[in-house]
Amino acid sequence: MDDFIKLLPARQRRSLKRGLSPAQRTLLEKVRRVRRQISEGKQPVIKTYSRDMIILPEMLGLTIQVYNGKEFTPIEIAPETVGHYLGEYSYTCKKVTHGAPGLKATRSSMYIPLK
């Protein structure tokens, strides 16, 4: 773990040196439990609210569902994501798409008043 911490950027390095929070510890225990279940042939799901957890090498290959404030977003843990936070891959805001104006609307009549 110490060798891995030396490879991380300063923010992640400081976070891991200070220790894991209780929520992060339970997530890590779930990951280890799921690793054992996968070896037995089961395919369990990991759901978490811990967006501030740093992706560790022992999470590689798993799919973790991270809460974004509305729903759980599945994240496939790949080697490129190691060292980043889980919350970076579960966006909390989505792009706003507005509906079209009424039928046969021109530029000046796009506003339809409510009666």
Backbone torsions as a table, in degrees:
resi	resn	phi	psi	omega
1	MET	NA	-38.4	-179.8
2	ASP	-64.6	-37.6	178.1
3	ASP	-66.7	-37.6	178.9
4	PHE	-67.4	-40.2	-178.8
5	ILE	-62.2	-35.1	-179.8
6	LYS	-65.6	-22.4	-179.1
7	LEU	-84.1	-13.0	-174.1
8	LEU	-85.0	159.1	171.7
9	PRO	-66.1	168.7	-171.4
10	ALA	-60.1	-43.2	-176.5
11	ARG	-63.3	-46.9	179.9
12	GLN	-68.4	-37.5	179.3
13	ARG	-62.0	-46.1	-179.8
14	ARG	-64.5	-41.0	-179.2
15	SER	-62.1	-44.4	-179.4
16	LEU	-72.8	-32.1	178.5
17	LYS	-68.5	-29.7	178.8
18	ARG	-76.2	-13.8	178.3
19	GLY	102.7	164.4	-178.9
20	LEU	-91.4	146.0	175.7
21	SER	-75.4	166.1	179.4
22	PRO	-58.4	-37.5	178.8
23	ALA	-66.6	-38.5	178.2
24	GLN	-68.7	-35.7	177.5
25	ARG	-63.8	-42.5	179.9
26	THR	-66.2	-36.0	176.5
27	LEU	-63.8	-42.9	179.4
28	LEU	-64.3	-38.1	176.1
29	GLU	-65.1	-39.7	176.8
30	LYS	-61.7	-42.1	179.7
31	VAL	-61.2	-44.1	-179.7
32	ARG	-67.4	-37.4	178.1
33	ARG	-65.9	-40.9	179.7
34	VAL	-66.8	-37.6	176.4
35	ARG	-57.1	-43.0	178.5
36	ARG	-66.7	-38.7	-179.4
37	GLN	-69.4	-33.7	177.8
38	ILE	-65.3	-38.2	178.0
39	SER	-65.4	-25.0	176.8
40	GLU	-84.3	-9.8	177.5
41	GLY	105.3	0.7	178.7
42	LYS	-87.6	161.2	179.7
43	GLN	-129.4	72.9	-178.2
44	PRO	-76.4	164.6	-179.4
45	VAL	-108.9	137.2	175.9
46	ILE	-106.1	119.9	175.1
47	LYS	-114.3	139.1	-178.5
48	THR	-147.3	152.4	172.3
49	TYR	-101.6	-4.0	-173.5
50	SER	-82.8	85.7	-178.9
51	ARG	-77.0	-17.1	-176.8
52	ASP	-92.0	10.8	178.2
53	MET	-78.6	133.2	177.4
54	ILE	-82.2	135.5	-179.2
55	ILE	-72.5	121.3	-177.3
56	LEU	-102.0	159.4	-178.8
57	PRO	-60.0	-26.7	-179.3
58	GLU	-74.9	-6.3	177.1
59	MET	-90.2	-5.1	-175.5
60	LEU	-56.3	136.9	176.2
61	GLY	86.9	-10.0	-179.3
62	LEU	-90.5	160.7	171.8
63	THR	-112.5	118.4	-178.5
64	ILE	-113.7	132.2	178.5
65	GLN	-97.1	119.6	-175.1
66	VAL	-109.5	134.6	-178.4
67	TYR	-77.2	132.8	-179.2
68	ASN	-111.0	12.4	-179.7
69	GLY	107.4	-17.7	-179.5
70	LYS	-131.7	-41.7	-176.1
71	GLU	-149.8	169.8	178.3
72	PHE	-92.0	125.3	179.9
73	THR	-101.1	122.6	179.1
74	PRO	-73.7	135.6	179.5
75	ILE	-125.4	122.9	175.2
76	GLU	-85.4	123.2	-177.9
77	ILE	-85.2	113.1	179.8
78	ALA	-110.5	165.3	179.7
79	PRO	-59.4	-28.3	-179.0
80	GLU	-71.4	-21.6	-176.3
81	THR	-88.7	-8.0	-178.2
82	VAL	-64.1	131.1	-179.5
83	GLY	98.7	-12.3	177.5
84	HIS	-94.1	170.1	177.1
85	TYR	-87.4	151.2	177.4
86	LEU	-63.1	-35.3	-178.2
87	GLY	-65.5	-18.6	179.4
88	GLU	-67.9	-22.0	-174.8
89	TYR	-107.6	1.7	177.7
90	SER	-121.7	91.0	-173.7
91	TYR	-68.9	138.1	-179.2
92	THR	-92.1	-19.8	179.0
93	CYS	-118.5	143.1	175.2
94	LYS	-119.1	161.8	-176.7
95	LYS	-64.8	136.9	-179.9
96	VAL	-80.8	126.6	175.0
97	THR	-119.1	119.1	-178.1
98	HIS	-88.9	150.5	177.2
99	GLY	-74.9	166.5	179.2
100	ALA	-79.7	153.4	176.7
101	PRO	-70.9	179.2	-176.4
102	GLY	-61.3	176.5	-177.9
103	LEU	-63.5	142.0	176.7
104	LYS	51.4	39.1	-177.9
105	ALA	-81.5	139.8	172.9
106	THR	-102.3	179.2	-178.8
107	ARG	-60.9	-36.3	-175.3
108	SER	-82.3	-20.4	-176.4
109	SER	-108.5	27.4	-179.4
110	MET	-71.2	-26.3	179.0
111	TYR	-82.9	124.2	178.4
112	ILE	-112.6	111.2	-176.8
113	PRO	-69.8	148.2	175.8
114	LEU	-87.1	134.4	-178.5
115	LYS	-105.3	NA	NA
